[in-house]
Amino acid sequence: MRNLLFSACLLSILGFSGYCVAQESELKEQVAQIQAKEESEIAEDGPSTENRLEELDLSQAPKTASYVEQTPNIKLPACNNDLLIALVSAKVAEYYQSHPADNILEYRRQALLLKNLRAFDEVPTAGFTSKQNYNVANHLLMTKINLGLEDNEVRLCKNAGYGNASDVYLLIYPQNFQTKVSILNLTQNPKEEFFVNYPHIF
């Protein structure tokens, strides 16, 4: 504003009498209008950042989030679950396709076993011993120890058949946010890991 007044008075000194006084009054009015406009815009924008921070109710702020990831409670499928049986049957059929029988007896055994995979019965895990099945008992024990699981957190199923074709077991347990289904006594190598994952939606 001082620059504007200085310019107006300079014009007065150069011979424009009365200009300085008139222009000074006019310039003051323009400056007042500009200031009023700026104050109006500030009022419309709301309170300053500092004032807005003071108005916040910090007691309503969310607590610090915990990043400790919890293992979800996974409901294990029942032994007669249709999807479970379909997944296991498909896995076994795929295995037999890549390991075809080399004689008629083995071919018949595979066909009978596939037929007997259509139904499974649950077997209590508590008290399951090596006398019932050494390989299954060992696998059950190591799974519980390695994953820190209790008997009620795993499920053991046995196919409902007769003879050698009825020795297939399913050990169902949670692992890495999934349900793992180990298929036991199917392959010739008991240490071979043979399993499917049962899908879950959380």
C-alpha positions as CSV (number, residue, x, y, z in Angstrom):
1,M,0.0,0.0,0.0
2,R,2.9,2.4,0.7
3,N,4.2,2.0,-2.8
4,L,0.8,2.9,-4.2
5,L,0.6,6.0,-2.0
6,F,4.1,7.0,-2.9
7,S,3.4,6.8,-6.6
8,A,0.2,8.9,-6.1
9,C,2.1,11.6,-4.1
10,L,4.8,11.6,-6.7
11,L,2.3,12.5,-9.3
12,S,1.1,15.3,-7.1
13,I,4.5,16.7,-6.7
14,L,5.0,16.7,-10.5
15,G,2.0,19.0,-10.9
16,F,-1.1,17.0,-10.4
17,S,-2.4,19.1,-7.5
18,G,-5.0,17.5,-5.2
19,Y,-4.3,14.1,-6.6
20,C,-2.4,12.8,-3.6
21,V,-5.2,13.4,-1.1
22,A,-7.9,12.0,-3.4
23,Q,-5.9,9.0,-4.4
24,E,-4.8,8.2,-0.8
25,S,-8.4,8.0,0.3
26,E,-9.4,5.9,-2.7
27,L,-6.4,3.5,-2.2
28,K,-7.3,3.1,1.5
29,E,-10.8,2.0,0.5
30,Q,-9.5,-0.5,-2.0
31,V,-7.1,-2.0,0.5
32,A,-9.9,-2.2,3.1
33,Q,-12.0,-4.1,0.5
34,I,-9.2,-6.5,-0.3
35,Q,-8.5,-7.2,3.4
36,A,-12.3,-7.8,4.0
37,K,-12.3,-10.3,1.1
38,E,-9.3,-12.2,2.4
39,E,-10.8,-12.4,5.9
40,S,-14.1,-13.7,4.4
41,E,-12.2,-16.4,2.4
42,I,-10.3,-17.5,5.6
43,A,-13.6,-17.7,7.5
44,E,-15.1,-19.9,4.8
45,D,-12.1,-22.3,4.9
46,G,-12.8,-22.9,8.6
47,P,-10.5,-22.7,11.6
48,S,-6.7,-22.9,11.2
49,T,-4.9,-26.2,11.4
50,E,-3.8,-25.5,14.9
51,N,-7.4,-24.7,16.0
52,R,-8.7,-27.8,14.3
53,L,-6.2,-30.0,16.0
54,E,-7.2,-28.5,19.4
55,E,-10.8,-29.4,18.6
56,L,-10.1,-33.1,18.1
57,D,-11.2,-35.5,20.8
58,L,-8.1,-37.6,21.2
59,S,-10.0,-40.0,23.6
60,Q,-11.9,-41.2,20.5
61,A,-8.7,-42.0,18.5
62,P,-8.2,-45.7,17.7
63,K,-5.9,-47.6,19.8
64,T,-2.5,-48.7,18.4
65,A,-3.0,-51.7,16.1
66,S,-1.5,-55.0,17.1
67,Y,0.4,-56.7,14.4
68,V,0.7,-60.0,16.1
69,E,-0.9,-62.3,13.6
70,Q,-3.3,-64.8,15.1
71,T,-3.9,-68.2,13.7
72,P,-7.6,-68.4,12.7
73,N,-9.8,-71.1,14.1
74,I,-10.2,-73.5,11.2
75,K,-13.1,-75.9,11.3
76,L,-11.8,-79.2,10.0
77,P,-14.0,-81.0,7.5
78,A,-15.8,-84.2,8.5
79,C,-14.6,-87.6,7.3
80,N,-17.6,-88.0,5.0
81,N,-17.3,-84.4,3.5
82,D,-18.1,-84.7,-0.2
83,L,-15.4,-82.1,-1.3
84,L,-12.8,-83.8,0.9
85,I,-13.5,-87.3,-0.7
86,A,-13.5,-85.8,-4.2
87,L,-10.1,-84.1,-3.6
88,V,-8.6,-87.3,-2.1
89,S,-10.0,-89.5,-4.9
90,A,-8.6,-87.2,-7.6
91,K,-5.2,-87.1,-5.9
92,V,-5.0,-90.9,-5.7
93,A,-6.3,-91.4,-9.3
94,E,-3.6,-89.0,-10.5
95,Y,-0.9,-90.9,-8.5
96,Y,-2.0,-94.2,-10.0
97,Q,-2.0,-92.7,-13.5
98,S,1.6,-91.7,-13.0
99,H,2.4,-95.1,-11.3
100,P,0.5,-97.7,-13.4
101,A,0.2,-101.2,-12.2
102,D,2.7,-103.7,-13.6
103,N,0.6,-106.8,-13.0
104,I,-3.1,-107.8,-12.8
105,L,-3.1,-108.2,-9.0
106,E,-1.8,-104.7,-8.5
107,Y,-4.3,-103.4,-11.0
108,R,-7.2,-105.0,-9.1
109,R,-5.9,-103.7,-5.8
110,Q,-5.7,-100.1,-7.1
111,A,-9.2,-100.4,-8.6
112,L,-10.6,-101.7,-5.3
113,L,-8.9,-99.0,-3.3
114,L,-10.3,-96.3,-5.5
115,K,-13.7,-97.7,-5.0
116,N,-13.2,-97.8,-1.2
117,L,-12.2,-94.1,-1.1
118,R,-15.8,-93.1,-1.5
119,A,-16.5,-93.3,2.2
120,F,-14.4,-92.7,5.4
121,D,-15.1,-93.2,9.0
122,E,-13.6,-91.2,11.8
123,V,-11.1,-92.8,14.1
124,P,-10.4,-91.4,17.6
125,T,-6.9,-89.8,17.8
126,A,-6.6,-90.0,21.5
127,G,-5.0,-93.3,22.4
128,F,-4.3,-94.3,18.8
129,T,-1.3,-96.7,19.1
130,S,1.3,-98.3,16.9
131,K,-0.6,-101.6,17.4
132,Q,-3.4,-100.3,15.3
133,N,-1.1,-99.0,12.6
134,Y,2.6,-98.1,13.1
135,N,3.0,-95.7,10.2
136,V,-0.2,-93.8,11.1
137,A,0.6,-93.6,14.8
138,N,4.1,-92.3,14.1
139,H,2.8,-89.7,11.6
140,L,0.0,-88.6,14.0
141,L,2.5,-88.2,16.9
142,M,5.1,-86.2,14.9
143,T,2.4,-83.9,13.5
144,K,1.0,-83.1,17.0
145,I,4.5,-82.5,18.4
146,N,5.9,-80.4,15.5
147,L,2.8,-78.2,15.2
148,G,1.9,-78.1,18.9
149,L,-1.6,-79.5,18.3
150,E,-3.9,-81.3,20.7
151,D,-6.0,-84.4,19.9
152,N,-9.1,-82.2,19.4
153,E,-7.3,-80.1,16.8
154,V,-6.6,-83.0,14.4
155,R,-8.9,-85.5,12.7
156,L,-8.1,-89.0,11.7
157,C,-10.2,-90.9,9.1
158,K,-10.0,-94.4,7.7
159,N,-11.6,-95.6,4.5
160,A,-14.5,-97.9,5.0
161,G,-13.4,-101.0,3.2
162,Y,-12.1,-104.5,3.8
163,G,-8.8,-106.2,3.5
164,N,-5.6,-104.5,2.4
165,A,-7.5,-101.9,0.4
166,S,-9.0,-100.5,3.6
167,D,-5.7,-99.4,5.2
168,V,-5.7,-95.8,3.8
169,Y,-6.0,-93.1,6.5
170,L,-6.5,-89.3,6.2
171,L,-4.9,-87.1,8.8
172,I,-6.5,-83.7,8.8
173,Y,-5.0,-80.7,10.6
174,P,-4.4,-77.0,10.3
175,Q,-1.1,-75.7,9.0
176,N,-0.1,-72.3,7.6
177,F,-3.6,-71.0,7.6
178,Q,-4.8,-74.0,5.5
179,T,-6.2,-77.4,6.2
180,K,-3.8,-80.1,5.2
181,V,-5.0,-83.6,4.5
182,S,-2.2,-86.2,4.6
183,I,-3.0,-89.4,2.8
184,L,-1.3,-92.2,4.6
185,N,-0.5,-95.8,3.6
186,L,-1.0,-95.2,-0.1
187,T,2.5,-95.0,-1.4
188,Q,5.2,-97.6,-1.1
189,N,7.4,-95.2,0.8
190,P,5.9,-94.4,4.2
191,K,8.1,-91.3,4.5
192,E,6.9,-89.8,1.2
193,E,4.7,-86.8,1.8
194,F,1.4,-87.3,0.0
195,F,-1.4,-84.8,0.7
196,V,-4.0,-82.4,-0.5
197,N,-5.1,-79.0,0.8
198,Y,-8.7,-78.5,1.7
199,P,-9.8,-75.0,0.8
200,H,-11.3,-72.6,3.3
201,I,-12.7,-69.1,3.1
202,F,-12.1,-66.9,6.1
